[in-house]
Amino acid sequence: MRKEDLRIVYMGTPDFAVESLKALVEGGYNIVGVVTMPDKPMGRHGSVSQPSAVKRYAASVGLPVLQPEKLKDERFLEELRALRADLQIVVAFRMLPEVVWAMPRLGTFNLHASLLPQYRGAAPINWAVINGETETGVTTFFLTHEIDTGKIIRQKRLPIADTDDVGTVHDALMTMGAGLVVETVELILEGKADAVPQESLYGDPAELRPAPKIFKDTCRIDWSRPLKPIYDFIRGLSPYPAAWTELVAPDGKRLTLKIYQAEKRPAAHSFPVGSLHTDRKTYLDVAVEGGYLRLHSIQLAGKKRMDVADFLRGFQRIAEYRVE
């Protein structure tokens, strides 16, 4: 079968999913439909509808778009069947019911932003960086009943530098993933997608690291941990949703502070964990086990994100505070 004759339905929502769809469109593949989330109400009283990044791109190139509220809705299923897809591709979408993923004759494959079976779940990029991994990657696999457990088709690896944050890793995986999606479609077209069970890639299931959804409480910094894990935690949540802590004044008043960028400064010291050290002009350090965390980019609740030097100009009493 020629790629022009292969009928593909693409499913995705955020920016991460746009790159793969764009690669397929520009590669001349036959995208017969795009499925994405319903428009999100925005603004006061939800009066403005915000389309997903995938919908905006699909509309710009004239692709038909489906936006089901529920994936088991019979009207949506009828519309999906009418597209007569040979293959479905899922990138950063929702968990699909079997009635959807089992519909095409060639199956449905997913692009996942980790080296499966590691980091199954909703936030694989964040958790790989939080855990101090030096390598991650992207995986294509056929969907099955349990989330992120299907047979693996192909993987590509990406080194993680010690200075990378989620933003840089996300963008690199987004580009790498687009190439892998196209490569996977070619393998399926040629009948060479020799998928292997994930169980064959690991020994002890206890060695698997999960990637659960991240909530606000997940993002609070535990200052009792050593320097390196705290540093990794901050870059693993930057730029979004951002690690946070509380500044505590001598009178007990608390202010929420997000930390986007920091630097490790290993050193021996005897200062209390969470104490702040500054020249009040250019630097702000937090004492932790094994050294100091030098803050570079932060955001006080209700304020804009700013460099520490700008922050210090308006917060001369910062040395009297501590973090908790």
C-alpha positions in Angstrom: 0.0 0.0 0.0 1.2 3.5 -0.8 1.2 6.1 2.0 -1.3 8.2 0.0 -3.7 5.3 0.3 -3.3 4.6 4.0 -6.2 6.3 5.9 -4.9 7.7 9.2 -6.9 9.2 12.0 -4.7 11.3 14.4 -5.6 12.0 18.0 -3.9 14.6 20.2 -4.3 17.9 22.1 -1.3 20.0 23.2 1.7 21.5 21.4 3.7 18.3 21.9 1.2 16.5 19.6 1.3 19.2 16.8 4.8 18.4 15.7 4.0 14.8 14.8 0.8 15.7 13.0 2.7 18.4 11.1 5.4 15.8 10.1 2.7 13.5 8.8 0.9 16.2 6.8 4.2 17.6 5.3 5.3 14.0 4.5 2.3 13.5 2.3 0.4 11.0 4.5 -3.4 10.7 4.2 -4.9 12.2 7.4 -8.6 11.6 7.1 -9.5 13.1 10.5 -8.2 14.6 13.7 -9.6 13.9 17.1 -8.9 16.4 19.9 -10.3 17.7 23.2 -13.4 20.1 23.1 -12.6 23.8 23.2 -11.7 25.0 26.7 -13.8 27.8 28.2 -11.6 30.8 29.0 -11.9 34.3 30.4 -14.5 35.7 32.8 -17.6 33.5 33.0 -16.0 31.1 30.5 -17.3 33.3 27.6 -14.4 32.6 25.3 -13.6 29.2 23.8 -9.9 28.2 23.5 -9.2 25.5 20.9 -6.5 23.0 21.5 -3.1 23.5 19.7 -3.9 20.4 17.6 -7.2 21.8 16.5 -5.6 25.1 15.5 -3.0 23.4 13.4 -5.6 20.9 11.8 -7.9 23.8 10.9 -5.0 25.7 9.3 -4.3 22.8 6.9 -8.0 22.0 6.3 -8.2 18.7 8.2 -11.6 17.6 9.5 -11.8 17.7 13.3 -13.8 15.7 15.8 -14.1 16.9 19.4 -16.0 14.4 21.5 -16.9 15.0 25.1 -17.1 11.3 25.7 -15.2 8.7 23.7 -17.9 6.1 24.0 -20.6 8.4 22.7 -22.4 6.6 19.9 -22.6 9.6 17.7 -18.8 10.1 17.9 -18.2 6.4 17.3 -20.4 6.6 14.1 -18.4 9.6 12.9 -15.1 7.8 13.6 -16.2 4.7 11.8 -17.3 6.8 8.8 -13.7 7.9 8.4 -12.7 4.3 7.6 -9.3 4.6 9.2 -6.7 1.9 8.5 -4.5 3.2 11.3 -4.9 5.5 14.3 -2.1 7.5 15.9 -2.3 8.9 19.4 0.0 11.6 20.8 -0.7 13.2 24.2 -4.4 12.6 24.2 -6.7 10.6 26.5 -7.0 7.0 27.5 -9.0 5.3 24.8 -11.7 2.7 25.3 -11.3 -0.6 23.4 -14.1 0.3 21.1 -12.0 3.1 19.8 -8.4 1.7 19.7 -9.5 -1.6 18.3 -11.4 0.0 15.4 -8.7 0.3 12.6 -7.6 -2.9 10.8 -3.9 -2.0 11.4 -4.5 -1.0 15.1 -3.7 2.1 17.0 -0.3 3.2 18.2 0.8 5.7 20.7 3.8 8.0 21.0 5.0 8.1 24.7 7.6 10.5 26.0 9.8 8.0 27.8 11.7 4.8 27.2 8.9 2.4 28.1 8.4 0.4 30.2 10.0 3.1 32.4 7.8 6.1 33.3 4.4 4.9 32.4 1.8 7.6 33.2 0.8 11.2 32.7 4.0 13.1 33.4 7.0 11.0 32.0 9.2 14.0 31.1 8.8 15.7 34.5 9.5 12.5 36.5 12.6 11.6 34.4 14.2 14.9 35.2 13.0 15.0 38.8 14.6 11.6 39.4 17.9 12.8 37.9 17.9 10.5 34.9 20.7 11.1 32.4 18.8 9.6 29.5 15.2 9.5 28.3 13.5 9.1 24.9 10.4 8.3 23.0 8.6 5.1 22.4 5.9 4.0 19.9 3.7 1.1 21.0 0.4 -0.5 20.1 -2.4 0.3 22.4 -4.0 -2.4 24.6 -6.2 -2.6 27.7 -3.8 -1.4 30.3 -2.4 2.1 29.9 1.2 2.4 28.5 1.7 -1.4 28.5 1.3 -2.4 24.8 3.9 -4.0 22.6 6.8 -1.7 21.7 7.4 -0.9 18.0 10.4 1.5 18.2 12.3 3.7 20.6 14.8 6.6 20.3 17.1 7.8 23.1 17.8 11.3 24.2 20.6 12.3 26.7 19.5 14.6 29.6 22.1 17.2 30.5 22.5 18.3 34.1 21.4 21.8 33.1 18.3 20.7 31.2 14.9 21.4 32.5 11.5 20.0 31.5 11.1 22.7 28.8 14.3 21.8 27.0 13.7 18.1 27.2 10.1 18.5 26.1 11.0 20.4 23.0 13.8 17.9 22.1 11.4 14.9 22.6 8.7 16.6 20.6 11.0 16.9 17.6 12.4 13.4 18.1 9.0 12.0 18.5 7.7 13.4 15.3 10.4 11.6 13.4 9.7 8.4 15.2 6.0 8.6 14.4 6.7 8.9 10.7 9.3 6.0 10.9 6.7 3.9 12.7 4.1 4.5 10.0 6.6 3.5 7.4 7.3 0.2 9.3 3.6 -0.6 9.5 3.2 0.2 5.8 6.0 -2.2 5.0 4.8 -4.9 7.3 8.0 -4.6 9.4 6.5 -3.4 12.7 7.8 -6.3 14.8 6.5 -5.2 18.1 7.9 -6.7 21.3 6.2 -7.2 24.7 7.4 -4.7 27.3 8.0 -7.5 29.8 10.9 -8.6 27.6 12.7 -5.3 28.3 12.9 -5.5 32.1 13.4 -8.0 34.9 12.0 -7.1 38.2 8.8 -5.1 38.0 9.8 -3.4 41.2 12.5 -1.6 39.2 10.0 0.3 37.1 9.6 4.0 37.8 6.1 5.4 37.4 5.1 8.9 36.1 1.9 9.8 37.9 0.0 13.0 37.3 1.4 16.0 39.0 -0.6 18.1 41.4 0.1 21.3 43.3 1.1 19.5 46.5 3.5 17.3 44.4 5.4 20.5 43.5 6.2 21.6 47.1 10.0 21.5 47.8 11.2 19.3 50.6 14.2 21.2 51.9 15.3 18.3 54.1 16.6 16.4 51.1 20.2 16.7 49.8 21.3 19.4 47.3 21.2 17.3 44.1 17.7 15.9 44.5 16.3 19.4 45.3 18.1 20.8 42.2 16.7 18.0 40.0 13.2 18.6 41.5 13.2 22.2 40.5 14.3 21.7 37.0 11.9 18.7 36.7 9.0 21.1 37.2 10.3 24.1 35.2 8.8 26.0 33.5 5.5 24.3 34.3 3.9 23.8 36.8 7.0 25.1 38.8 8.3 24.0 42.1 7.3 26.1 45.1 8.0 26.8 48.7 7.0 29.2 51.4 9.0 32.2 52.7 8.5 32.5 56.4 9.0 35.8 58.1 10.2 36.2 61.7 6.6 37.0 62.7 5.4 33.8 61.0 3.9 35.5 58.0 4.1 33.3 54.9 4.6 34.1 51.2 4.5 31.6 48.4 7.5 31.5 46.1 7.9 29.6 42.9 11.4 28.7 41.8 12.1 28.2 38.1 15.9 28.1 37.9 18.6 27.5 40.4 22.3 26.4 40.6 24.0 23.8 42.8 26.8 25.1 44.9 28.3 22.1 46.9 29.9 23.2 50.2 30.4 22.2 53.8 28.5 24.5 56.2 26.8 24.4 59.5 23.8 26.7 58.7 20.3 25.5 59.4 18.5 23.9 56.5 16.3 26.5 54.8 18.2 29.5 56.0 18.7 32.3 53.4 22.0 33.9 52.6 22.4 37.0 50.4 24.4 40.1 49.6 21.0 41.8 49.1 22.1 42.7 45.5 23.1 39.8 43.3 22.6 36.4 44.9 20.2 34.5 47.1 21.3 31.1 48.5 19.3 28.5 50.4 21.3 26.3 52.8 20.6 22.6 52.4 22.3 19.3 53.1 25.6 19.3 51.1 25.7 23.0 50.2 23.6 25.8 48.9 21.0 26.2 46.2 21.6 29.5 44.5 18.3 30.9 43.1 18.3 32.5 39.7 14.7 32.8 38.5 11.7 33.1 40.9 8.2 34.4 41.2 6.5 35.7 44.4 2.8 35.1 44.6 0.9 37.8 42.8 4.0 39.1 41.0 5.8 38.4 37.7 8.6 35.9 37.2 11.9 37.7 37.7 15.6 37.4 38.1 16.9 37.3 41.7 18.7 40.6 41.3 15.4 42.3 40.4 13.7 40.5 43.3 16.3 41.6 45.8 15.9 45.3 44.9 12.4 45.2 46.1 12.9 42.8 49.0 15.7 44.1 51.1 14.7 42.2 54.3 14.9 38.8 52.6 17.8 37.6 54.8 15.4 37.7 57.8 13.2 35.0 56.2 13.6 31.2 55.8 12.1 28.7 53.5 9.9 25.8 54.5 
